[in-house]
């Protein structure tokens, strides 16, 4: 997260490159192709961390959520962090000083 709208799908390049370290499937699309599923997911994922957006992420089959707090404004990033801290269906697995936070669905 964030999950970018189709007109800014190029912003996912960093996520796709990082995926070569773990080779797990991403919902962010691949290699410049913007599939219909990506466009459909954007309709709810863009509103992360609202409850209904996280519920939709889980319904789509996600087991983890990788959050890049540095991609949000400082105030938004703090709101995201606090919002996720208070959720009982997500557990923080790892974080670093740059604002990367990995959550797993319980």
C-alpha positions as CSV (number, residue, x, y, z in Angstrom):
1,X,0.0,0.0,0.0
2,X,-0.7,2.4,-1.4
3,X,-2.4,0.7,-4.3
4,X,-2.2,3.2,-7.2
5,X,-5.0,4.0,-9.6
6,X,-4.7,2.7,-13.2
7,X,-3.4,6.0,-14.6
8,X,-0.4,5.8,-12.2
9,X,0.2,2.1,-12.5
10,X,3.9,2.9,-13.2
11,X,4.3,3.7,-9.5
12,X,4.2,-0.1,-8.8
13,X,7.6,-0.5,-10.4
14,X,9.4,-0.6,-7.0
15,X,6.9,-3.2,-5.7
16,X,7.4,-5.5,-8.7
17,X,11.2,-5.2,-8.4
18,X,11.1,-5.9,-4.7
19,X,9.0,-9.0,-5.4
20,X,12.0,-10.7,-7.0
21,X,13.3,-11.1,-3.5
22,X,10.4,-13.3,-2.4
23,X,8.6,-14.4,-5.6
24,X,5.1,-14.2,-4.0
25,X,2.2,-13.1,-6.1
26,X,1.3,-9.4,-6.1
27,X,-2.1,-7.8,-6.7
28,X,-0.3,-4.8,-8.3
29,X,-0.1,-6.3,-11.8
30,X,3.0,-7.2,-13.7
31,X,5.3,-5.8,-16.4
32,X,3.3,-2.7,-17.5
33,X,0.1,-4.7,-18.1
34,X,-3.0,-3.3,-16.3
35,X,-5.4,-6.2,-16.2
36,X,-9.1,-5.8,-15.5
37,X,-8.6,-7.3,-12.1
38,X,-6.2,-4.4,-11.2
39,X,-8.8,-1.8,-12.3
40,X,-11.5,-3.6,-10.2
41,X,-9.3,-3.8,-7.1
42,X,-8.4,-0.1,-7.3
43,X,-12.0,0.8,-6.7
44,X,-11.7,-0.4,-3.1
45,X,-7.9,-0.8,-2.4
46,X,-7.3,2.9,-3.1
47,X,-9.3,3.7,0.1
48,X,-6.9,1.7,2.3
49,X,-6.9,1.7,5.4
50,X,-10.7,2.0,5.6
51,X,-12.3,-1.1,7.1
52,X,-14.2,-2.0,3.9
53,X,-11.1,-1.6,1.8
54,X,-9.1,-4.0,4.1
55,X,-12.1,-6.4,4.0
56,X,-12.0,-6.4,0.2
57,X,-8.2,-6.9,0.2
58,X,-8.7,-10.0,2.3
59,X,-11.7,-11.2,0.1
60,X,-9.4,-11.0,-2.9
61,X,-7.1,-13.6,-1.3
62,X,-4.3,-11.5,0.3
63,X,-2.5,-13.1,3.2
64,X,-0.2,-10.1,3.8
65,X,-0.3,-6.4,3.4
66,X,3.0,-4.5,2.7
67,X,2.6,-0.8,3.7
68,X,5.0,1.9,2.6
69,X,4.3,4.7,5.1
70,X,6.8,6.9,3.4
71,X,4.5,7.0,0.3
72,X,1.8,8.8,2.3
73,X,2.1,12.3,3.7
74,X,3.4,12.3,7.3
75,X,-0.1,12.9,8.7
76,X,-1.7,10.3,6.5
77,X,1.1,7.8,7.3
78,X,0.6,8.3,11.0
79,X,-3.2,7.8,10.6
80,X,-2.5,4.6,8.6
81,X,-0.1,3.3,11.3
82,X,-2.6,4.0,14.2
83,X,-5.5,2.6,12.2
84,X,-3.7,-0.7,11.6
85,X,-2.3,-0.8,15.1
86,X,-5.9,-0.9,16.4
87,X,-7.1,-3.7,14.1
88,X,-7.6,-7.2,15.5
89,X,-7.5,-9.0,12.1
90,X,-3.9,-7.8,11.2
91,X,-0.7,-8.5,13.0
92,X,2.5,-6.5,12.4
93,X,5.2,-9.0,11.4
94,X,8.1,-6.6,10.5
95,X,9.0,-2.9,10.2
96,X,12.0,-0.8,9.5
97,X,13.1,2.8,10.0
98,X,12.0,3.9,6.5
99,X,8.3,3.2,7.2
100,X,8.0,-0.2,5.6
101,X,5.5,-2.4,7.6
102,X,4.5,-5.9,6.8
103,X,1.2,-7.2,8.2
104,X,-0.3,-10.6,8.1
105,X,-4.0,-11.4,8.3
106,X,-4.9,-13.4,11.4
